Amino acid sequence: MRKDRRNAQSGYSLTELLTIVGMIGVVTLITIPAIRQLMPQYQIRAAASEAAAALRFARQKAISTRTPWKVSFDPNNDMYSYAMLNAQNADMSVAANWTSISRDTLKVAGTNDPWIRTAAVDVQTTGGNSFKDVDCPSDGVVDIIFLRNGEISNKAKCGDPATAVLTFATAPSIVIAVDNSAVRFNRYTISITEVGTVTVTPSKV
């Protein structure tokens, strides 16, 4: 019986292997720069979505607990934290009247760090209609306070006259930014209305 030579042959020739390796190399050269370009866009979008979710979460907790909650943003260290007022009618301008809350809504012990970092992005709280550093003594962070009905407190900045209150003719905002002109959007502005509605708007500068 004659053997079928086609069935007896196996494996790949050197030319075929070199062709496959070359194709893999070309695909790699094309995709890696594209992935590197897209990563900052994913990072800033995720950071903005997370910050907006933090604000909506604090608003929901203020309504459900019938007690003011705040989200404090630290623009110097690119991070934020939660806190709940110790009592419904406590003075919101006194830092000692706030209890730090972790992301899983547990009270933060004195030795624990309540801050949540926004890796690889820049938190900006200046320019336009900025939020105030409400609680005293002033600590250099801005405080977004949700009242028990879900509205935003317009309490004045620590140390300023009572007339220096937060205004809403233009919605106050914070900005999540990344210094990369190659991405489609390198700024996400998180604006908040007086009733506590949170809006995220992408832009590029």
Sequence and secondary structure as in RCSB ss.txt:
>XXXX:A:sequence
MRKDRRNAQSGYSLTELLTIVGMIGVVTLITIPAIRQLMPQYQIRAAASEAAAALRFARQKAISTRTPWKVSFDP
NNDMYSYAMLNAQNADMSVAANWTSISRDTLKVAGTNDPWIRTAAVDVQTTGGNSFKDVDCPSDGVVDIIFLRNG
EISNKAKCGDPATAVLTFATAPSIVIAVDNSAVRFNRYTISITEVGTVTVTPSKV
>XXXX:A:secstr
    HHHH  S  HHHHHHHHHHHHHHHHHHHHHHHHHHHHHHHHHHHHHHHHHHHHHHHHHHHHTS EEEEEET
TTTEEEEEEESSTTS TTBGGGEEEE TTS B  TTS   EE TTSEEE  SSS  B  SBS  S EEEEE TTS
 B     TTS TT     SS  EEEEE   TTSS  EEEEEE TT  EEEEEE  
